Structures are given as structure tokens and as C-alpha cells.
Amino acid sequence: MREIRILVVEDNRVLRDGITAMLNEQADMHVAATIGSGNNVLLKASQTKPHVILMDEDLKIFKESSVVESIKKKMPEAKVIKMGFIPSQSDIVKFVEAGASGFILKDATVKEFLGTIRSVAQGVKVLPPSLAGSLFSHVSELALKKGKGKIANAVRLTKREREIIVLIADGLSNKEIAQQLNIATHTVKSHVHNIMEKLALHTRIQIEKFIHEENSYRAVPD
């Protein structure tokens, strides 16, 4: 497994140092640099070439979405994760459309925090479960209207959910999916329910149409 090189952008020194210490304790992570302001994030990113940039949402001295857009233009391989408390829908929409790959709530557990970084580093776009319901519906609607590419990746599905959604798109029934995956039919139903909630869809037909139009979940890494 490659080491994930990280740039931390956080103006609170105590928090910045704490995050850095925690990440450097992980065998697969290394904080390449930290900065307390967003003014030099582009310069620091170009110098350290991080795989992931953790960016505090409270840095009010610069427009975050513009910085994210600039990072993605100059360093498209870098993944940007926003850190903060529960944001407004408009803030998340701007951030996702700018090219961000994830959002970490500051009250997230250590496991959730590290899991988000690892998933994003692998190419998965991650929103916290608490933001992936009605918020996803809003993000999808706006982004689709503006033609902003594949929106399905803005929501994180589990490995099993991704397996099931592909089989749904192939036209299999719950019973057939259960037989193929060697799980109970009621378990499939539960997964289908979760998928519908996360994607803000209401019927299997909508799921099939959505996946055929997006054609993205087959390529999402574990």
C-alpha cells in the first residue's frame, strides 16, 4: 500500500498539531506539510505534491471554492477534503462543484476521519452519512442541471451496496440477487432500501435508469 502524502490547512495550531500527530501515527499516512492560512496553499501544494489536502472550512480569509478550483486545475491528481461542522447546502454544493472529493465533520470519530482520508485517496468521493440524504438530492439536481459530470460518486455506498446496485441495473430481482451473492432476500431488501435513501430515489426502475445514465459504480474502488 502506498503512503498517503497529506497537506493540512488549519488555522488553529493546537488542532493542526493534533491532526498531524494522529495522521503520522498511521503506517500508511504522512503529513508532508502544514499551514495555518489558505494564502499559500497553492504554493505549498506544488512544493509537497500531496495526495490529499485537508482544508479547514473556517479559513474566511479566502474563497475556498476558488482555491479548490485552482488546485484541481494545477494539480488534478490531488484530492481535497473539507473539514468543518455541519455546512449549509449551498456551501457543500459550491465545494463539490469546485472539485472537492470529500467532507469530514469535526465531530467525526477517529475511525471515520481516517476512513474518509483513505477512501478519498483511493478515488472515492465521500460525504458523511448525515449529509447524504436530502443534501445529495439537492446536489444532484443542481449539478445535473449544470452538466457537472458523474454525480453518483458524491455519495459513498458500501462494497455490498455497489455490488447490489450493479445487479439491479442488470435487471435481477431481489431473490436472484440473494442467490447470486449467497445472502438472505430480506438482507437484499434492506440494502436496496439504503441505496434508495442515499441516492434519493424511490423505485427500482429509478435505480436502473440512474445507474445506466451514470455508468459509474462499476469503476468505484473498494
C-alpha positions as CSV (number, residue, x, y, z in Angstrom):
1,M,0.0,0.0,0.0
2,R,1.4,3.4,-0.9
3,E,1.9,6.0,1.7
4,I,-0.7,8.8,1.6
5,R,1.0,12.2,1.5
6,I,-1.1,14.9,3.2
7,L,-1.2,18.6,3.4
8,V,-3.0,20.0,6.4
9,V,-4.5,23.5,6.1
10,E,-5.8,24.6,9.6
11,D,-5.5,27.9,11.4
12,N,-5.9,26.5,14.9
13,R,-2.4,25.4,15.9
14,V,-3.5,23.1,18.6
15,L,-5.9,21.3,16.2
16,R,-3.4,21.4,13.4
17,D,-0.7,19.8,15.6
18,G,-3.1,17.2,16.9
19,I,-4.3,16.2,13.5
20,T,-0.7,16.0,12.3
21,A,0.3,13.8,15.2
22,M,-2.6,11.5,14.7
23,L,-2.1,11.1,10.9
24,N,1.7,10.5,11.3
25,E,0.9,7.6,13.7
26,Q,-0.7,5.8,10.8
27,A,1.5,3.4,8.9
28,D,0.0,4.4,5.5
29,M,-0.1,8.2,6.1
30,H,2.5,11.0,6.2
31,V,1.8,14.8,6.7
32,A,4.2,16.4,4.2
33,A,3.4,19.9,5.4
34,T,1.0,22.1,7.4
35,I,0.0,25.7,7.0
36,G,-2.2,27.9,9.1
37,S,-3.6,30.0,6.3
38,G,-5.0,29.5,2.9
39,N,-3.0,32.2,1.3
40,N,0.0,29.9,0.4
41,V,-1.9,26.7,-0.1
42,L,-1.2,26.6,-3.9
43,L,2.5,27.2,-3.4
44,K,2.8,24.6,-0.6
45,A,0.8,22.1,-2.6
46,S,3.0,22.5,-5.6
47,Q,6.1,22.0,-3.4
48,T,4.9,19.0,-1.5
49,K,2.7,17.3,-4.1
50,P,0.2,15.8,-1.6
51,H,-2.2,13.1,-2.5
52,V,-4.8,14.6,-0.1
53,I,-5.3,18.2,1.1
54,L,-7.2,18.6,4.3
55,M,-8.7,22.1,4.3
56,D,-10.4,23.8,7.3
57,E,-13.7,25.4,6.4
58,D,-13.2,28.3,8.9
59,L,-10.5,29.9,6.9
60,K,-12.5,33.0,6.0
61,I,-9.7,35.0,4.5
62,F,-10.0,33.3,1.1
63,K,-12.8,31.9,-1.0
64,E,-12.5,28.2,-0.6
65,S,-14.3,27.1,-3.7
66,S,-11.9,29.3,-5.9
67,V,-8.9,27.8,-4.1
68,V,-10.2,24.2,-4.7
69,E,-10.8,25.0,-8.4
70,S,-7.3,26.4,-8.7
71,I,-5.8,23.3,-7.0
72,K,-7.7,21.0,-9.3
73,K,-6.6,22.9,-12.4
74,K,-2.9,22.9,-11.5
75,M,-2.9,19.5,-9.6
76,P,-5.8,17.4,-10.9
77,E,-4.4,14.3,-9.1
78,A,-4.6,16.0,-5.7
79,K,-7.8,15.2,-3.6
80,V,-9.3,18.0,-1.5
81,I,-11.2,17.2,1.7
82,K,-13.1,20.0,3.6
83,M,-13.1,19.8,7.4
84,G,-15.8,21.6,9.4
85,F,-19.1,21.4,11.2
86,I,-22.4,20.8,9.5
87,P,-22.4,23.1,6.5
88,S,-25.2,24.7,4.6
89,Q,-26.4,23.1,1.4
90,S,-25.1,26.0,-0.7
91,D,-21.6,25.6,0.8
92,I,-21.5,21.9,0.0
93,V,-22.8,22.4,-3.5
94,K,-20.1,25.0,-4.2
95,F,-17.4,22.8,-2.7
96,V,-18.5,19.7,-4.6
97,E,-18.8,21.6,-7.9
98,A,-15.4,23.1,-7.4
99,G,-13.9,19.6,-7.4
100,A,-13.6,18.6,-3.8
101,S,-13.6,14.9,-3.0
102,G,-15.0,14.8,0.5
103,F,-16.1,16.4,3.7
104,I,-15.1,15.5,7.2
105,L,-17.3,16.7,10.1
106,K,-15.2,17.9,13.0
107,D,-17.2,15.8,15.4
108,A,-16.4,12.6,13.4
109,T,-14.8,9.7,15.1
110,V,-11.1,8.9,14.6
111,K,-12.2,5.9,12.6
112,E,-14.5,8.0,10.3
113,F,-11.8,10.6,9.9
114,L,-9.1,8.2,8.9
115,G,-11.5,6.1,6.8
116,T,-12.6,9.2,4.8
117,I,-8.9,10.1,4.0
118,R,-8.2,6.5,2.9
119,S,-11.3,6.3,0.7
120,V,-10.7,9.7,-0.9
121,A,-7.0,8.8,-1.6
122,Q,-8.3,5.7,-3.5
123,G,-10.6,7.8,-5.6
124,V,-13.9,7.5,-3.8
125,K,-15.9,10.7,-3.2
126,V,-17.2,10.8,0.4
127,L,-19.9,12.7,2.2
128,P,-20.8,11.9,5.8
129,P,-23.9,9.7,6.1
130,S,-25.8,12.6,7.8
131,L,-25.3,14.7,4.6
132,A,-26.0,12.0,2.0
133,G,-29.8,12.1,2.1
134,S,-31.8,15.2,1.2
135,L,-28.5,17.0,0.6
136,F,-27.5,14.6,-2.1
137,S,-30.8,15.1,-3.8
138,H,-30.1,18.8,-3.9
139,V,-26.5,18.5,-5.1
140,S,-27.6,16.0,-7.8
141,E,-30.3,18.2,-9.1
142,L,-28.1,21.3,-9.3
143,A,-25.1,19.6,-10.7
144,L,-27.1,17.6,-13.3
145,K,-28.7,20.9,-14.5
146,K,-25.2,22.3,-15.0
147,G,-23.8,19.2,-16.6
148,K,-21.1,18.6,-14.0
149,G,-20.2,15.1,-14.9
150,K,-20.7,11.9,-12.8
151,I,-22.7,12.8,-9.7
152,A,-23.1,9.3,-8.3
153,N,-19.6,9.4,-6.8
154,A,-20.7,12.2,-4.4
155,V,-22.4,9.6,-2.3
156,R,-20.5,6.8,-0.6
157,L,-22.0,3.3,-1.0
158,T,-20.6,0.3,0.8
159,K,-19.0,-2.5,-1.2
160,R,-22.1,-4.7,-0.8
161,E,-24.4,-1.8,-1.9
162,R,-22.2,-1.3,-5.0
163,E,-22.5,-5.0,-5.8
164,I,-26.2,-4.9,-5.5
165,I,-26.8,-1.7,-7.4
166,V,-24.9,-3.2,-10.4
167,L,-27.1,-6.3,-10.3
168,I,-30.2,-4.2,-10.1
169,A,-29.1,-2.4,-13.2
170,D,-28.7,-5.8,-14.8
171,G,-32.4,-6.4,-14.1
172,L,-32.0,-9.1,-11.4
173,S,-34.8,-9.4,-8.8
174,N,-34.1,-9.4,-5.0
175,K,-34.4,-13.2,-4.9
176,E,-32.0,-13.6,-7.8
177,I,-29.5,-11.1,-6.2
178,A,-29.7,-13.0,-2.9
179,Q,-28.9,-16.3,-4.7
180,Q,-26.0,-14.8,-6.6
181,L,-24.5,-13.2,-3.5
182,N,-25.4,-16.0,-1.2
183,I,-27.3,-13.8,1.2
184,A,-30.9,-13.7,2.5
185,T,-33.5,-12.0,0.5
186,H,-34.5,-9.7,3.4
187,T,-30.9,-8.6,3.6
188,V,-31.0,-7.6,-0.1
189,K,-34.2,-5.7,0.6
190,S,-32.5,-3.8,3.4
191,H,-29.6,-2.9,1.1
192,V,-32.0,-1.7,-1.6
193,H,-33.8,0.5,0.9
194,N,-30.4,2.1,2.0
195,I,-29.4,2.6,-1.6
196,M,-32.7,4.4,-2.4
197,E,-32.2,6.7,0.6
198,K,-28.7,7.5,-0.3
199,L,-29.5,8.3,-3.9
200,A,-32.8,10.0,-3.1
201,L,-34.6,7.5,-5.4
202,H,-38.0,5.8,-4.8
203,T,-38.3,2.7,-7.1
204,R,-36.1,0.0,-8.6
205,I,-36.9,1.4,-12.1
206,Q,-35.4,4.7,-11.0
207,I,-32.3,2.9,-9.7
208,E,-31.8,1.1,-13.0
209,K,-32.3,4.3,-15.0
210,F,-29.9,6.2,-12.7
211,I,-27.1,3.7,-13.0
212,H,-27.4,3.2,-16.7
213,E,-27.2,7.0,-17.1
214,E,-24.4,7.4,-14.7
215,N,-22.5,4.2,-15.5
216,S,-20.0,4.9,-12.7
217,Y,-20.4,2.5,-9.8
218,R,-18.7,-0.4,-11.7
219,A,-15.5,1.6,-11.6
220,V,-15.6,2.8,-8.0
221,P,-12.7,1.3,-6.0
222,D,-13.3,-0.6,-2.7
